[in-house]
Amino acid sequence: MIAIDICMRSYESKRVVDILGCVNNMRKERAGLVQNKEQYALIYKVQWCKYIVNVCIYKTFILW
């Protein structure tokens, strides 16, 4: 969940997310974070959903 929060904050401020970089930086500070592929996949899924929701909402408001 920490990685998701960090990645979401990065997306909100820069509109860019480097998930691999985020996870690597976290692992340098605390070993054992994001321990398996399921956790890593969850980060990607949450970020993808956030992106899709933002794009769909943005386009909906632009069209109206």
Backbone as CSV, one residue per row, in Angstrom:
resi,resn,N_x,N_y,N_z,CA_x,CA_y,CA_z,C_x,C_y,C_z
1,MET,0.810,-1.188,0.000,0.000,0.000,0.000,0.857,1.257,0.000
2,ILE,2.025,1.194,0.573,2.906,2.361,0.576,3.307,2.702,-0.850
3,ALA,3.633,1.700,-1.634,4.037,1.941,-3.028,2.895,2.558,-3.820
4,ILE,1.683,2.104,-3.592,0.526,2.658,-4.300,0.370,4.128,-3.944
5,ASP,0.499,4.455,-2.676,0.372,5.844,-2.242,1.450,6.722,-2.880
6,ILE,2.679,6.261,-2.867,3.779,7.032,-3.449,3.565,7.221,-4.946
7,CYS,3.167,6.169,-5.628,2.944,6.263,-7.073,1.765,7.182,-7.398
8,MET,0.711,7.118,-6.597,-0.436,7.993,-6.833,-0.062,9.454,-6.625
9,ARG,0.714,9.725,-5.614,1.152,11.105,-5.376,2.027,11.594,-6.525
10,SER,2.871,10.724,-7.035,3.706,11.083,-8.180,2.846,11.393,-9.400
11,TYR,1.842,10.572,-9.628,0.954,10.796,-10.769,0.190,12.112,-10.615
12,GLU,-0.302,12.381,-9.416,-1.078,13.595,-9.192,-0.242,14.851,-9.361
13,SER,1.018,14.796,-8.996,1.850,15.993,-9.098,2.527,16.143,-10.455
14,LYS,2.926,15.028,-11.076,3.701,15.098,-12.323,2.987,14.540,-13.541
15,ARG,1.892,13.795,-13.303,1.182,13.073,-14.363,2.070,12.025,-15.031
16,VAL,3.060,11.565,-14.264,3.966,10.504,-14.721,4.234,9.603,-13.530
17,VAL,4.291,8.305,-13.788,4.590,7.357,-12.718,5.662,6.392,-13.193
18,ASP,6.687,6.228,-12.388,7.735,5.238,-12.639,7.626,4.180,-11.546
19,ILE,6.795,3.185,-11.805,6.524,2.177,-10.777,7.788,1.385,-10.441
20,LEU,8.518,0.983,-11.442,9.754,0.233,-11.187,10.726,1.071,-10.364
21,GLY,10.889,2.326,-10.726,11.772,3.210,-9.965,11.303,3.407,-8.538
22,CYS,10.011,3.560,-8.379,9.426,3.719,-7.042,9.720,2.496,-6.177
23,VAL,9.469,1.320,-6.721,9.699,0.085,-5.968,11.188,-0.084,-5.656
24,ASN,12.046,0.200,-6.617,13.494,0.086,-6.373,13.950,1.032,-5.267
25,ASN,13.453,2.278,-5.290,13.817,3.229,-4.229,13.323,2.761,-2.872
26,MET,12.126,2.220,-2.834,11.588,1.723,-1.572,12.421,0.556,-1.047
27,ARG,12.833,-0.320,-1.944,13.623,-1.484,-1.514,14.994,-1.083,-0.996
28,LYS,15.543,0.030,-1.500,16.823,0.518,-0.991,16.692,0.958,0.464
29,GLU,15.537,1.553,0.795,15.323,2.055,2.146,14.827,0.976,3.102
30,ARG,13.994,0.058,2.582,13.431,-1.001,3.429,13.369,-2.297,2.641
31,ALA,14.202,-3.217,2.960,14.182,-4.518,2.294,12.866,-5.227,2.605
32,GLY,12.369,-5.958,1.652,11.165,-6.743,1.885,9.882,-6.103,1.408
33,LEU,9.947,-4.851,0.963,8.742,-4.226,0.435,8.483,-4.735,-0.977
34,VAL,7.239,-4.937,-1.313,6.804,-5.506,-2.589,7.552,-6.825,-2.791
35,GLN,7.058,-7.842,-2.131,7.771,-9.106,-2.048,7.484,-10.092,-3.168
36,ASN,6.356,-9.945,-3.855,6.040,-10.936,-4.895,5.362,-10.273,-6.090
37,LYS,5.179,-11.055,-7.137,4.636,-10.494,-8.373,3.180,-10.052,-8.219
38,GLU,2.453,-10.664,-7.307,1.064,-10.262,-7.084,0.986,-8.848,-6.507
39,GLN,1.871,-8.532,-5.583,1.906,-7.189,-5.013,2.325,-6.174,-6.074
40,TYR,3.294,-6.537,-6.868,3.774,-5.662,-7.937,2.654,-5.432,-8.966
41,ALA,1.941,-6.487,-9.311,0.827,-6.378,-10.261,-0.284,-5.494,-9.704
42,LEU,-0.526,-5.570,-8.399,-1.558,-4.733,-7.781,-1.222,-3.254,-7.936
43,ILE,0.025,-2.893,-7.774,0.440,-1.496,-7.954,0.099,-1.041,-9.371
44,TYR,0.438,-1.862,-10.352,0.141,-1.517,-11.744,-1.358,-1.408,-11.986
45,LYS,-2.131,-2.339,-11.441,-3.583,-2.318,-11.659,-4.223,-1.066,-11.061
46,VAL,-3.824,-0.711,-9.858,-4.388,0.478,-9.213,-4.017,1.722,-9.996
47,GLN,-2.772,1.816,-10.422,-2.354,2.995,-11.192,-3.087,3.061,-12.525
48,TRP,-3.263,1.930,-13.178,-3.974,1.895,-14.448,-5.427,2.336,-14.261
49,CYS,-6.075,1.841,-13.221,-7.464,2.236,-12.951,-7.556,3.727,-12.666
50,LYS,-6.633,4.254,-11.890,-6.638,5.692,-11.593,-6.467,6.487,-12.875
51,TYR,-5.582,6.054,-13.736,-5.363,6.746,-15.002,-6.631,6.726,-15.852
52,ILE,-7.251,5.577,-15.991,-8.462,5.442,-16.801,-9.583,6.318,-16.247
53,VAL,-9.778,6.296,-14.947,-10.829,7.117,-14.337,-10.552,8.597,-14.590
54,ASN,-9.321,9.027,-14.403,-8.985,10.436,-14.629,-9.199,10.837,-16.078
55,VAL,-8.799,9.994,-17.009,-8.954,10.312,-18.426,-10.433,10.351,-18.792
56,CYS,-11.204,9.379,-18.345,-12.630,9.338,-18.675,-13.369,10.524,-18.070
57,ILE,-13.090,10.853,-16.831,-13.752,11.987,-16.195,-13.337,13.277,-16.886
58,TYR,-12.064,13.420,-17.178,-11.565,14.625,-17.834,-12.231,14.814,-19.191
59,LYS,-12.263,13.759,-19.982,-12.871,13.860,-21.311,-14.366,14.126,-21.223
60,THR,-15.036,13.555,-20.239,-16.464,13.786,-20.082,-16.732,15.256,-19.792
61,PHE,-15.957,15.851,-18.900,-16.167,17.260,-18.569,-15.787,18.168,-19.733
62,ILE,-14.793,17.814,-20.492,-14.384,18.623,-21.644,-15.484,18.626,-22.703
63,LEU,-16.101,17.463,-22.924,-17.137,17.368,-23.951,-18.413,18.110,-23.568
64,TRP,-18.694,18.252,-22.275,-19.899,18.963,-21.852,-19.585,20.411,-21.816
